[in-house]
Structure formats: C-alpha cells, structure tokens
Amino acid sequence: MTQKPDPDGLMQQFYPLLGGEANVLRQSRQGSRLTFTVKDQSLAAVELLAALPGVAGCSQQSGRVRVELEADAYQHAIKENQLMASKYDGLARIIIQNVGGKGNITSVKHCITRLRFVLKDESKAQTEVLKQTDGIVTVIQAGGQYQVVIGNHVDYVYDAVVSVGHLEALAAGTVDEDGNAVEGANDGAGKKSSPLNTFIDLVSSILQPTLGVLGASGIVKGILACLTYFNILSTDSGTYQILYAFGDGFFYFLPVFLGYTAAKKVKMNEFIGLAIGAGLVYPNMVALKSAEALGSVFAGTAFEMSYTTTFLGLPVFFPASGYTSSVIPVILTCLLAGKLYHWARKVIPDTIQLFMVPLFVIVVSLPLCYLVIGPVSGLFCGVIQAAFNVIYNLPVVGGALAGAFVGGIWQVLVIFGLHWGLIPLMYINMASLGYDFVLSANTIPSWTQFAALAAILMVTKDVKLRKITIPAFISAFFGVTEPAIYGVTLPKKTPFIISCVASAISGGIVGAFQVKKFMSGGLGLFSLPSYIDPTPGGAGMRNLIIVVVAILIAMAITFIGVRLTWKDSEQAK
C-alpha cells in the first residue's frame, strides 16, 4: 500500500542521487528512516544524499540505501504528504479508527510492547475488532489507559499512528503548551484518574524512554563484572575504564536523563529539566555531602541526615544516598518546575522569556529541591526501605514470603502495567544501598514463560498457534514476556497459572536466601550478570548461582506442568 509521492516534494530530491527512479527496485519507510533497494548501488551518491537539507544521515549496505531524516524535515514531509507509506500505515489506520477515531484520543505514547492511549470515551473503542486484527496481540484496559499490545516493533507502529493520524500534539502529552490539563487527559471515560493510575502513568512515562540505554549500561557492567571476577580483565586497564564509564556513567547521571524525560512529560523546555538534573549531580555538590557535618537530624536512626552547608542561612540536608543515581527527587522537582514554567510564560513579557523563564524556574526549583524536596523524598524512601526490611527480616519465613509474592504476582502486574509502581523501589535501593533485594525475584517469570512456550511448541500441532508462539518464545528468552502472556499463555489460562505458581515457588527460594541484585541490568538472559557482586571481597557469584538454580527449578516445574496438562483445541486437530 504505497501513496504517490509529491512530484515536487522530498522524494523527488532522492531519485536522481539513487541513479534515477528506474534504479529503485523497492522503497519502504519505518518512521523517519527511508530504505531504498537499488539495482546498481554504484549509481547511488551516498555522500550527496547525506548533504541534502533535512537529511540527518545516509548509509549503504548490501544493495540498500538508508536515509534518516531530521525530525523537522520528517514532520514537514508527513504533513505535506511527501513520503511513501510505511508498511505499518494500514495497521495504524485500523487502530485509530477502532479506538474511536482521532477525536476520541486524548494522548498516545508507547512502552516496550504497547501503544498506550488515553481515550475520552473508551466505550467508543471496538475492542474485539482490534483483538482480531493481524499485528495486534491483544487489548488491555487498565490504569486509566487503553493499551494496544503490538510486540517488539511497537515503536514503528507508534510512529505510523502518530504520522497517519497527525497526532504529534497528542503524543505522550496530557497538558497543553500553556500547562493546562487537556480535557479528559487523566481519564478513560470522563472520570478523574485515581492516584495510583496517575502515579503509574507518571513513572512509566518518565522512566520508560531510558530503559533501552539503562538496560544496555547494565549489560556492560554485568559483562565487566564477569571478566574481572575471572581475572580476564583488570579494573586498571583502559579497556575496563572506558567501558565502565558508560556502564556506570549512565546510572550515576540518571537524574540528568530523567530531568529530560520529566520535562517532556510536563511540557516544559527539556533543557531546564537537564539543568535541574545536572545541578543535583554537580561534582562540587556531590563533594559537599562528604564534607564535615555542621549538624544533623534523626541522629542514630536509619533516617539520619546531615547538613554541611546552608542556603540563605537555611541548612541543606543531604539524604544518606545523595542525589547521584536517584529517581524521586528530580521527578518531583521537575513536576514543580513544570508548574512554575507554565506560570512564568504567562506573566513574563515575551521579549525576555528566552532567558528569564529558565532563570526563574531553575533559581526557584533547584534550591527548593535541596532544601525541601530532596530531604523529604529521602525520608520517604527511608520509610519504604525500612518497611521492606521488616518484612524480609521476619524470622524464618519473611524473605521467602516476600520473594514468593513478587515472583508470583509479577506477571499479573505486567498484564495491567502496574509493575511500574514497583520499579522505583529498585532504584531507591540501588542508589542508597548499592544493591536491591525487593525485586530480586522479578527475573524468574520471564523464564517460566519461556519454559511454558517451549512445552507448547513441543506438543502442539496448531499451525496458527505455533506462528504466534515461536516469536514470543524468542522474546521471552530476552525478557520481553508480553507477547507470550497475551498471545499464548493467558488465553490458554492453565499455562499462565502454572507459570505464576512456579515463579512464586522459586521467588520464595530467592527471597529466603536474601538474594541481592547489584545492577539495573537488562532483561531475560542479560539480567543474570546483575546478580554478580562487583565489590572486592563481596559475595561474588553467590547470588547468581542461587538465582540460576531457582530459575532452573521454576522452568522445570513449568515445563512439566504445561506438558502434562496441555491439550490442543479441537479446531487444531
């Protein structure tokens, strides 16, 4: 399904530099990336293509020329109908039509596998039609959102939905450019969103964009931990230092990146969010935390905080963990800054807004973070840690019960997107303790889903089911379980229940042994190195060994259980 390019538009600039339109065998688009398959690649002038206005980059490989457009050029080309259709455009039109049309969409964004709509009236959506559409795994209505589950290529479908529906103004936004709440932005059917739904939407919107690079940095740290543990690589080597600069650097400066995504969430200038994050991890401020204390509060307790400097005579208390790698302080500060930003744009004259708005917002919000928001959030995080410590340290059964709960309930939380509510707990522990114990069991469910799919693939003769199961099987190996859950195990019910039970059993093992996770690593296979203790003289491989044993037990229970209970439907025979 290809639309005619504008004869005077962007595409007509490309053809002469590709050897003429006759030299182009096929062309396709995924978002802002255009791919041309050419007969004779020697005729393609890649350097001249890259030099065209609006082109961010160009590459050539195996008879294919890829052109990446700059954001502004891409949006203009879409608006003026100057590009060929994306292969996902047809699916995008079906989705828009069956969520009630463009006029029913308040906002749209995406996570790892789902399009997340906030609709004005969910009753207008044709849920069953969407569920039966090829390219859609299922539809979930939860957390005030209408979630269309696509799979690992959701970002391409999202690009197509935004471009086909001209939804740029609604993409991932719930406030207008003046900071006013969009009508219906926080509800699915005209009702005010609950605090839990609001919190989950906030966390998912701000953390989700960082997960890819955060996972990559965790993988690098995990690999380095393995290499140094087995004395393959020295921590003093340049190779280690350069790779570790990325692996640890992204997590260390996490407030800077979250400042950017939080600013986007509240429709504030992103550089103000970056500046707030940078102000929290500025080296001189980090050093102040370790300076000689001038005083303290809650001395002798787990909530003790000291101050080493003052601001206008007021003490600046530092949380025990400081602000590097922190999550909550920068998010709360950016929420406040967003309110200040939109107010300032209304009252400050246009002629001086360029520099006066950022000046006002940062000079007010950053000191408030150091004086109030940071210390209060530090106390809040300390209370949460203390509560979980009490549970985990209950005699005999505490850790096992907590681990069994996390392992058993995690897949249910994923179904409704509620797992985002627990993610900040991990970052709180990572920042303050250097490890996390609360979510140590959350890696097990991806392996039980993997084992369930393996059992199904071994016995099923249902051709259609196998087509769904094989890609879901591969995704589960790398920790992305939504295709497995929505496409296979949950519809069949029994495999999903067995998977949850097995995850709870092994989660109990992980909790009973007080297993710790030392990095915010990748998912699935790539999550395993995060259980290696990188500290000299630490636990080494102990936590990893326990987790691997627990995973194997969970996989065995799941595989055997699904294998014994599975029956193909009559239609498959």
C-alpha positions as CSV (number, residue, x, y, z in Angstrom):
1,M,0.0,0.0,0.0
2,T,2.0,3.0,-1.3
3,Q,0.9,6.5,-1.8
4,K,2.1,8.7,-4.6
5,P,4.9,11.0,-3.6
6,D,4.5,14.7,-4.2
7,P,6.2,15.3,-7.6
8,D,7.8,18.5,-6.3
9,G,8.4,17.1,-2.8
10,L,11.2,15.5,-0.8
11,M,11.2,12.1,-2.6
12,Q,12.0,13.7,-5.9
13,Q,15.2,15.1,-4.5
14,F,16.3,11.5,-3.7
15,Y,15.7,9.7,-7.0
16,P,18.5,11.4,-9.1
17,L,21.0,10.6,-6.4
18,L,19.9,7.0,-6.3
19,G,20.6,6.5,-10.0
20,G,17.2,7.6,-11.1
21,E,13.7,6.2,-10.2
22,A,14.3,3.3,-12.6
23,N,17.2,2.1,-10.4
24,V,15.0,1.8,-7.4
25,L,13.5,-1.7,-7.0
26,R,11.7,-1.2,-3.7
27,Q,11.2,1.5,-1.1
28,S,9.9,1.4,2.4
29,R,9.6,3.6,5.5
30,Q,9.8,3.0,9.2
31,G,9.2,6.3,11.0
32,S,11.8,8.8,9.8
33,R,14.0,6.1,8.2
34,L,13.6,5.6,4.4
35,T,15.1,2.4,2.8
36,F,15.7,2.1,-0.9
37,T,16.7,-1.2,-2.6
38,V,18.6,-0.4,-5.7
39,K,19.6,-2.4,-8.8
40,D,23.1,-0.9,-9.1
41,Q,24.4,0.5,-5.8
42,S,27.4,2.1,-7.6
43,L,24.9,4.7,-9.0
44,A,23.9,5.8,-5.5
45,A,25.6,9.0,-4.4
46,V,25.5,8.4,-0.6
47,E,27.6,11.5,0.3
48,L,25.4,13.8,-1.8
49,L,22.3,12.3,-0.3
50,A,23.7,12.9,3.2
51,A,24.3,16.5,2.3
52,L,20.7,17.2,1.3
53,P,18.8,19.6,3.6
54,G,16.7,17.8,6.1
55,V,18.8,14.6,5.9
56,A,20.4,13.5,9.2
57,G,22.4,10.7,7.8
58,C,22.8,8.2,5.0
59,S,24.3,4.7,4.7
60,Q,24.6,2.0,2.1
61,Q,24.9,-1.8,2.6
62,S,24.1,-4.9,0.5
63,G,22.2,-3.0,-2.2
64,R,20.2,-1.0,0.3
65,V,20.4,2.8,0.9
66,R,19.1,4.0,4.2
67,V,18.2,7.7,4.6
68,E,17.5,9.1,8.1
69,L,15.5,12.4,8.1
70,E,15.9,15.1,10.6
71,A,12.9,15.4,13.0
72,D,11.7,18.7,11.5
73,A,12.1,17.6,7.9
74,Y,10.2,14.3,8.7
75,Q,7.3,16.1,10.3
76,H,7.1,18.5,7.4
77,A,7.2,15.7,4.8
78,I,4.5,13.8,6.5
79,K,2.3,16.9,6.8
80,E,2.8,17.7,3.1
81,N,2.3,14.1,2.0
82,Q,5.8,13.9,0.5
83,L,6.7,10.4,1.7
84,M,5.8,6.8,0.7
85,A,3.6,5.0,3.1
86,S,5.1,3.0,6.0
87,K,4.3,-0.7,5.9
88,Y,2.6,-0.1,9.3
89,D,0.4,2.7,8.0
90,G,-2.5,0.3,7.2
91,L,-2.4,-1.1,10.7
92,A,-2.2,2.5,12.1
93,R,-5.4,3.5,10.3
94,I,-7.2,0.4,11.7
95,I,-6.1,1.2,15.2
96,I,-7.1,4.9,15.0
97,Q,-10.4,4.1,13.5
98,N,-11.2,1.4,16.2
99,V,-10.2,3.4,19.2
100,G,-13.0,5.8,18.3
101,G,-11.2,8.0,15.8
102,K,-8.7,10.8,16.2
103,G,-11.2,12.9,18.0
104,N,-11.5,10.3,20.8
105,I,-7.8,10.3,21.5
106,T,-6.6,12.5,24.4
107,S,-3.0,11.3,24.3
108,V,-0.9,8.4,22.9
109,K,2.5,7.0,23.9
110,H,4.2,3.6,23.9
111,C,6.3,1.4,26.1
112,I,8.3,-1.7,25.2
113,T,5.4,-3.6,23.6
114,R,2.3,-1.5,23.9
115,L,0.6,1.6,22.5
116,R,-0.9,3.4,25.5
117,F,-3.9,5.6,24.6
118,V,-5.9,7.8,27.0
119,L,-9.3,8.0,25.4
120,K,-12.1,10.4,26.1
121,D,-14.7,7.6,25.9
122,E,-13.4,4.0,26.0
123,S,-16.9,2.8,25.1
124,K,-16.4,4.1,21.6
125,A,-13.5,1.7,21.0
126,Q,-14.1,-1.5,19.1
127,T,-12.0,-3.8,21.3
128,E,-13.0,-7.1,19.8
129,V,-12.2,-5.8,16.3
130,L,-8.7,-4.7,17.4
131,K,-8.1,-8.1,19.1
132,Q,-8.9,-9.9,15.8
133,T,-6.6,-7.6,13.7
134,D,-3.4,-9.1,12.4
135,G,-0.5,-7.3,14.0
136,I,-2.2,-6.8,17.3
137,V,-1.6,-9.3,20.1
138,T,-4.4,-8.1,22.4
139,V,-6.0,-5.1,24.1
140,I,-5.8,-4.3,27.8
141,Q,-7.9,-1.6,29.6
142,A,-6.2,-0.7,32.9
143,G,-4.7,2.2,34.8
144,G,-6.9,4.7,33.0
145,Q,-5.3,3.7,29.7
146,Y,-6.4,1.8,26.6
147,Q,-3.4,-0.4,25.9
148,V,-3.0,-2.0,22.4
149,V,-0.3,-4.7,22.7
150,I,1.8,-4.8,19.5
151,G,5.1,-6.5,20.3
152,N,8.8,-5.6,19.9
153,H,8.2,-3.4,16.9
154,V,5.7,-1.1,18.7
155,D,7.9,1.9,18.1
156,Y,7.4,1.6,14.3
157,V,3.7,1.2,14.7
158,Y,3.7,4.2,17.1
159,D,5.5,6.3,14.5
160,A,2.9,5.3,11.9
161,V,-0.1,6.0,14.2
162,V,1.3,9.5,15.0
163,S,2.1,10.3,11.4
164,V,-1.1,8.9,9.8
165,G,-3.3,10.5,12.4
166,H,-1.3,13.7,12.7
167,L,-1.2,13.2,16.4
168,E,2.1,14.9,17.1
169,A,0.4,17.3,19.5
170,L,-1.2,14.5,21.5
171,A,1.9,12.2,21.5
172,A,2.8,11.4,25.2
173,G,1.2,14.6,26.4
174,T,-1.6,15.3,28.9
175,V,-1.2,19.1,29.2
176,D,-1.3,21.8,26.5
177,E,1.5,24.2,25.7
178,D,0.4,26.5,28.5
179,G,0.4,23.8,31.1
180,N,-3.4,23.4,31.4
181,A,-4.7,19.9,31.7
182,V,-6.2,18.7,28.5
183,E,-9.9,17.8,28.9
184,G,-10.1,14.1,29.7
185,A,-6.4,13.7,29.9
186,N,-6.5,11.8,33.1
187,D,-9.5,9.6,32.5
188,G,-10.8,7.0,30.2
189,A,-14.5,7.8,30.5
190,G,-14.8,11.3,31.9
191,K,-13.9,10.4,35.5
192,K,-10.9,11.6,37.4
193,S,-8.0,9.3,37.5
194,S,-7.1,7.5,40.7
195,P,-3.9,8.5,42.5
196,L,-2.5,5.0,41.7
197,N,-3.2,5.4,38.0
198,T,-1.7,8.8,37.9
199,F,1.4,7.6,39.7
200,I,1.9,4.7,37.4
201,D,1.3,6.8,34.3
202,L,3.9,9.3,35.6
203,V,6.5,6.7,36.4
204,S,6.1,4.8,33.1
205,S,6.2,8.0,31.1
206,I,9.4,9.2,32.7
207,L,11.4,6.0,33.1
208,Q,10.4,4.1,30.0
209,P,12.3,6.2,27.5
210,T,15.6,5.4,29.4
211,L,15.1,1.7,29.7
212,G,16.9,0.7,26.5
213,V,20.1,2.6,27.3
214,L,19.8,1.8,31.0
215,G,19.5,-1.9,30.1
216,A,22.5,-1.6,27.8
217,S,24.6,0.0,30.6
218,G,23.6,-2.8,32.9
219,I,24.6,-5.4,30.4
220,V,28.0,-3.7,30.0
221,K,28.5,-3.6,33.8
222,G,27.5,-7.2,34.1
223,I,29.9,-8.4,31.4
224,L,32.7,-6.4,33.1
225,A,31.9,-7.9,36.4
226,C,32.2,-11.4,34.9
227,L,35.5,-10.5,33.1
228,T,37.1,-9.1,36.3
229,Y,35.8,-11.9,38.5
230,F,37.6,-14.4,36.4
231,N,40.7,-12.2,36.1
232,I,40.3,-11.8,32.3
233,L,40.3,-8.1,32.6
234,S,41.9,-5.8,35.1
235,T,40.0,-2.9,36.6
236,D,43.1,-0.7,36.0
237,S,43.1,-1.3,32.2
238,G,42.0,1.3,29.8
239,T,39.5,-1.1,28.2
240,Y,37.7,-1.6,31.5
241,Q,37.8,2.2,32.4
242,I,36.3,3.2,29.0
243,L,33.5,0.6,29.0
244,Y,32.8,1.2,32.7
245,A,32.5,4.9,32.0
246,F,29.4,4.1,30.0
247,G,28.1,1.2,32.2
248,D,28.3,3.2,35.4
249,G,28.1,6.7,34.0
250,F,24.5,6.4,32.7
251,F,23.2,5.2,36.1
252,Y,25.4,7.8,38.0
253,F,24.0,10.7,36.0
254,L,20.5,9.2,35.9
255,P,18.9,12.4,37.3
256,V,20.1,14.3,34.3
257,F,18.4,12.0,31.9
258,L,15.2,11.8,34.0
259,G,15.2,15.6,34.1
260,Y,14.9,15.5,30.3
261,T,12.1,12.9,30.2
262,A,10.2,14.5,33.2
263,A,10.4,17.9,31.4
264,K,8.8,16.4,28.3
265,K,6.1,14.9,30.4
266,V,5.1,18.3,31.9
267,K,5.6,20.0,28.5
268,M,8.5,22.1,29.8
269,N,11.6,23.1,28.0
270,E,13.7,19.9,28.2
271,F,16.9,21.8,28.8
272,I,15.5,23.1,32.1
273,G,14.9,19.6,33.2
274,L,18.5,18.7,32.1
275,A,19.8,21.7,34.1
276,I,18.0,20.6,37.2
277,G,19.3,17.1,36.9
278,A,22.8,18.4,36.4
279,G,22.5,20.7,39.4
280,L,21.8,17.6,41.6
281,V,24.9,15.7,40.4
282,Y,27.3,18.6,40.0
283,P,30.7,17.4,41.4
284,N,31.0,20.2,43.9
285,M,27.6,19.4,45.4
286,V,28.4,15.7,45.4
287,A,31.6,16.5,47.3
288,L,29.7,18.7,49.9
289,K,27.8,15.6,51.0
290,S,31.1,14.1,52.3
291,A,32.3,17.3,53.9
292,E,32.4,17.9,57.7
293,A,28.9,17.9,59.0
294,L,27.6,21.2,60.6
295,G,24.6,19.4,62.2
296,S,22.2,16.5,61.7
297,V,18.6,15.4,62.3
298,F,17.3,11.9,63.3
299,A,20.8,11.1,64.6
300,G,21.4,7.4,65.4
301,T,18.5,6.2,63.3
302,A,18.2,4.8,59.8
303,F,16.8,8.2,58.7
304,E,19.8,10.3,59.9
305,M,20.6,13.2,57.6
306,S,23.4,15.7,58.0
307,Y,24.0,19.2,56.6
308,T,27.4,20.5,55.5
309,T,26.4,23.9,54.1
310,T,23.5,26.4,54.1
311,F,21.4,28.3,51.6
312,L,20.4,31.8,52.7
313,G,21.0,30.6,56.2
314,L,18.9,27.5,55.9
315,P,20.5,24.1,56.3
316,V,20.9,21.9,53.2
317,F,20.3,18.3,54.3
318,F,21.6,15.5,52.1
319,P,19.9,12.1,52.0
320,A,22.1,9.3,53.0
321,S,22.4,8.1,49.4
322,G,23.0,11.6,48.0
323,Y,21.5,12.5,44.6
324,T,23.6,10.6,42.1
325,S,21.6,7.7,40.6
326,S,18.5,9.0,42.3
327,V,15.0,9.0,40.8
328,I,12.4,10.5,43.0
329,P,14.0,14.0,43.8
330,V,14.5,15.0,40.2
331,I,11.0,13.8,39.2
332,L,9.3,15.8,42.0
333,T,11.4,18.8,41.3
334,C,10.5,18.8,37.6
335,L,6.8,18.5,38.4
336,L,7.2,21.6,40.5
337,A,9.3,23.3,37.8
338,G,6.7,22.5,35.2
339,K,4.1,24.4,37.2
340,L,6.5,27.4,37.6
341,Y,7.4,27.2,33.9
342,H,3.9,27.5,32.6
343,W,3.0,30.2,35.1
344,A,6.1,32.2,34.2
345,R,5.4,32.0,30.5
346,K,2.0,33.7,31.2
347,V,3.4,36.6,33.3
348,I,6.9,37.3,31.9
349,P,6.9,39.5,28.8
350,D,7.6,37.7,25.5
351,T,10.7,39.9,24.8
352,I,12.7,38.5,27.8
353,Q,11.1,35.0,28.1
354,L,14.0,33.3,26.4
355,F,16.3,33.7,29.4
356,M,14.1,34.9,32.2
357,V,11.8,31.9,32.2
358,P,14.7,29.3,32.7
359,L,16.3,31.7,35.2
360,F,13.2,32.0,37.3
361,V,12.3,28.3,37.1
362,I,15.8,26.9,38.0
363,V,16.7,29.5,40.6
364,V,13.4,28.7,42.5
365,S,13.1,24.9,41.9
366,L,16.7,23.7,42.4
367,P,17.2,25.3,45.9
368,L,13.7,24.0,46.9
369,C,14.9,20.6,45.9
370,Y,18.0,20.8,48.1
371,L,16.0,22.4,51.0
372,V,12.7,20.5,50.9
373,I,12.0,18.1,48.1
374,G,15.3,16.1,48.4
375,P,15.3,15.6,52.2
376,V,11.6,14.8,52.3
377,S,11.8,12.3,49.5
378,G,14.9,10.8,51.3
379,L,12.8,10.3,54.4
380,F,10.0,8.8,52.3
381,C,12.4,6.4,50.6
382,G,13.9,5.5,54.0
383,V,10.5,4.6,55.4
384,I,9.9,2.3,52.3
385,Q,13.2,0.6,52.8
386,A,12.6,0.1,56.5
387,A,9.2,-1.4,55.8
388,F,10.6,-3.9,53.3
389,N,13.5,-4.7,55.7
390,V,11.0,-5.5,58.4
391,I,9.1,-7.9,56.1
392,Y,12.3,-9.6,54.7
393,N,13.8,-10.0,58.2
394,L,10.8,-11.7,59.7
395,P,12.1,-14.9,61.4
396,V,12.3,-17.9,59.1
397,V,9.6,-17.0,56.6
398,G,10.0,-13.3,55.9
399,G,12.3,-13.4,52.9
400,A,10.5,-16.4,51.4
401,L,7.1,-14.9,51.7
402,A,8.2,-11.6,50.2
403,G,10.1,-13.3,47.3
404,A,7.1,-15.6,46.6
405,F,4.8,-12.6,46.5
406,V,7.0,-10.7,44.0
407,G,7.6,-13.8,41.9
408,G,4.0,-14.9,41.8
409,I,2.3,-11.6,41.3
410,W,4.8,-10.0,38.8
411,Q,3.2,-11.4,35.6
412,V,-0.3,-10.3,36.8
413,L,1.1,-6.8,37.4
414,V,2.7,-6.8,33.9
415,I,-0.7,-7.6,32.4
416,F,-2.2,-4.3,33.7
417,G,1.0,-2.3,33.5
418,L,1.0,-2.0,37.3
419,H,4.6,-3.3,37.7
420,W,5.8,0.3,37.0
421,G,4.6,1.1,40.6
422,L,7.4,-1.2,42.0
423,I,10.2,-0.1,39.7
424,P,11.2,3.0,41.7
425,L,11.8,0.8,44.8
426,M,14.6,-0.9,42.9
427,Y,16.2,2.4,42.0
428,I,15.8,3.7,45.6
429,N,17.7,0.7,46.9
430,M,20.3,0.8,44.2
431,A,21.1,4.4,45.0
432,S,21.2,4.1,48.8
433,L,22.4,0.6,49.4
434,G,24.3,-0.3,46.2
435,Y,22.0,-3.2,45.6
436,D,18.3,-4.2,45.5
437,F,16.6,-7.0,47.4
438,V,13.0,-6.2,46.8
439,L,12.7,-7.1,43.1
440,S,15.4,-9.8,43.0
441,A,12.7,-12.4,42.1
442,N,11.3,-10.4,39.1
443,T,13.6,-12.1,36.6
444,I,12.1,-15.5,37.2
445,P,8.7,-15.0,35.4
446,S,10.3,-14.4,32.0
447,W,12.0,-17.9,32.3
448,T,8.8,-19.6,33.3
449,Q,7.0,-18.1,30.3
450,F,10.0,-19.3,28.2
451,A,9.6,-22.8,29.6
452,A,5.8,-22.8,29.1
453,L,6.2,-21.8,25.4
454,A,8.9,-24.5,25.0
455,A,6.5,-27.1,26.3
456,I,3.7,-25.9,24.0
457,L,6.0,-25.9,20.9
458,M,7.0,-29.5,21.7
459,V,3.4,-30.8,21.7
460,T,1.1,-28.5,19.7
461,K,0.1,-29.3,16.2
462,D,-1.9,-26.0,15.9
463,V,-0.1,-24.2,13.0
464,K,-1.6,-20.8,13.8
465,L,-0.6,-21.1,17.5
466,R,3.0,-22.1,16.5
467,K,3.3,-19.0,14.4
468,I,2.4,-16.9,17.4
469,T,4.5,-19.0,19.9
470,I,7.8,-19.0,18.1
471,P,8.5,-15.2,18.1
472,A,7.1,-15.0,21.6
473,F,9.5,-17.8,22.6
474,I,12.4,-15.8,21.3
475,S,11.2,-12.6,23.0
476,A,10.8,-14.3,26.4
477,F,14.4,-15.5,26.2
478,F,15.4,-11.9,26.2
479,G,13.0,-10.9,29.0
480,V,10.1,-9.4,27.0
481,T,7.1,-11.5,28.0
482,E,4.1,-9.6,26.9
483,P,3.8,-11.5,23.5
484,A,4.0,-14.8,25.4
485,I,1.4,-13.7,28.1
486,Y,-1.1,-12.0,25.8
487,G,-0.7,-14.2,22.8
488,V,-0.4,-17.7,24.3
489,T,-0.3,-18.4,28.0
490,L,-3.0,-16.1,29.3
491,P,-5.6,-17.0,26.6
492,K,-5.0,-20.7,27.4
493,K,-5.2,-19.9,31.2
494,T,-3.6,-23.1,32.6
495,P,-0.1,-22.4,31.3
496,F,-0.3,-18.9,32.8
497,I,-1.4,-20.2,36.2
498,I,1.3,-22.8,36.2
499,S,3.9,-20.2,35.3
500,C,2.8,-17.9,38.2
501,V,2.8,-20.8,40.7
502,A,6.3,-21.9,39.6
503,S,7.6,-18.2,39.8
504,A,6.2,-17.9,43.3
505,I,7.9,-21.1,44.4
506,S,11.3,-20.0,43.0
507,G,10.7,-16.5,44.2
508,G,10.4,-17.8,47.7
509,I,13.8,-19.5,47.2
510,V,15.4,-16.3,46.1
511,G,13.8,-14.4,49.0
512,A,14.7,-17.0,51.6
513,F,18.4,-16.7,50.6
514,Q,18.3,-12.9,50.7
515,V,19.5,-12.7,47.1
516,K,20.7,-9.2,46.0
517,K,20.7,-7.6,42.6
518,F,23.7,-5.2,42.1
519,M,22.8,-3.5,38.8
520,S,19.8,-2.3,36.9
521,G,20.7,-4.6,34.0
522,G,18.9,-6.0,31.0
523,L,16.0,-8.4,30.9
524,G,16.0,-12.2,30.5
525,L,19.4,-13.6,29.7
526,F,21.0,-10.2,30.2
527,S,19.6,-9.8,33.6
528,L,21.8,-12.6,35.1
529,P,25.1,-10.7,35.4
530,S,23.3,-8.1,37.6
531,Y,23.4,-10.7,40.4
532,I,27.2,-10.7,40.5
533,D,28.6,-8.8,43.4
534,P,31.2,-6.4,41.9
535,T,32.7,-5.3,45.3
536,P,36.1,-6.7,46.2
537,G,35.7,-9.4,48.9
538,G,32.0,-9.4,48.4
539,A,29.6,-12.3,47.7
540,G,31.0,-12.8,44.2
541,M,28.9,-15.4,42.3
542,R,26.7,-16.5,45.3
543,N,23.6,-14.5,44.3
544,L,23.9,-15.5,40.7
545,I,24.2,-19.2,41.5
546,I,21.1,-19.1,43.7
547,V,19.1,-17.3,41.0
548,V,20.2,-19.7,38.3
549,V,19.2,-22.7,40.5
550,A,15.9,-21.0,41.3
551,I,15.3,-20.3,37.6
552,L,16.0,-23.9,36.6
553,I,13.6,-25.2,39.3
554,A,10.9,-22.8,38.1
555,M,11.4,-23.8,34.4
556,A,11.3,-27.5,35.3
557,I,8.0,-27.1,37.2
558,T,6.5,-25.0,34.4
559,F,7.6,-27.2,31.6
560,I,6.4,-30.4,33.2
561,G,3.2,-28.9,34.4
562,V,2.3,-27.4,30.9
563,R,3.5,-30.6,29.2
564,L,1.2,-32.8,31.3
565,T,-1.9,-30.5,31.2
566,W,-1.7,-29.3,27.6
567,K,-4.4,-30.2,25.1
568,D,-4.8,-28.8,21.6
569,S,-8.1,-27.4,20.8
570,E,-10.5,-29.3,18.6
571,Q,-10.0,-26.8,15.8
572,A,-6.3,-27.5,15.8
573,K,-6.8,-31.3,15.2
